[in-house]
Amino acid sequence: MEATPTAGCPAHTVPVETVVIDEAAQAFSERIPADPEAKTGILLVNHGSRSPAWRRLLLDVHSDVSEELLAIPGVGAVRTAFMEYTEPSIATQLRAFDEAGYESVIVIPLLLTISDHSFDDIPAICGRSDDPGKIAELEAEKIEIYPARADLDFAPLIDFSGLVQGNVARRVRAITGRRPEDGSDQRYGLVLVGYGSAEFNDDWNRFFSQIRNSVGPELGIANTAHAWCGHLVSYSREPTIEAIESLLEVVDRVIVIPVFVAYDPMFQDKIMGRAAERCSSPERVLYRPDSILPEPEVGRWVVEIAGKMAGSQTARPAS
């Protein structure tokens, strides 16, 4: 496997923690001085991870956008919640909004595309589902359900903004060192690796095909593929190896890009990294254990969608 450290592209490989981080404090920002008329809160929701490196990248998003979010008329506080594995949880943060007297909360999921998390889990955790099966599942996983008193407004997912395609293209160029004006280079093939979804497999395949259809021509790469590495394939690295091998038959070098929101050593190192190392010609594989974050467009998208949703709330007639 060939590493290609290129100026302008962070490696995103996060060192072992040496400082204890107060994540609960980092996951909360408020308007100071307090505005009694600011009755809207913003909740940034992500999947959560046992990896401190993964969580830190999501907390960095909070830090990057909180000042602009708090400048939106009517917004008084911003909180970040992890759906599972760690605190602060969705229930913890919604309860805090209720206790502070917030009348409405804009929920912005920082998830890639539709999944059971966005479609079922998050609404159920927020007390907006009466599906007994889903409720029982969350209880079995010890994920607290909290029926928020505040009105909740759910934002669309990241893929609707179109920023993932641009992010992938930038990361590919950073690995190859090629600029847009350099034109096509058919020596390269591209493999995108994502988590995958059993329930929404068609949606995930469509999403990844859209990325390939967009960035392939833009980068001058004719041969592309994608593979899953999550529970759908039992966290196996074999699908990634198979995708790499299929392209090694027709191109000189294969670029492997993780299409994950953040860096988690379980996926970027143990699955994708070892897949790149254990294929038939690792010296022909270009791989970097990075992620969509850090990505300035994510923060810009969060601020834009929050501003639109807060504005639409202001425009609604009083009930």
Buried (B, 14 or more C-beta within 10 A) or exposed (E): BEEEEBEEBEEBBBEEEEEEEEBBEBBBBBBEEEBEEBBBBBBBBBBBBEBBBBBBBBBBBBBBBBEBBBEBEBBBBBBBBBBBBBEBBBBBBBBBBBEBEBBBBBBBBBBBBBBBBBBBBBBBBBBBBEEEEBBEBBEEEEBEBBEBBBBBBBBBBBBEBEBBBBBBBBBBBBBBEBEEEEEEBEEBBBBBBBBBBEEBEEBBBEBBEBBBEBBBEBBBBBBBBBBBBBEBBEBBBBBBBBBBBBBBEEBEBBBBBBBBBBBBBBBBEBBBBBBBEBBEEBEBBBBBBBBBBBBEBBBBBBBEBBBEBBEEBEEEEEE
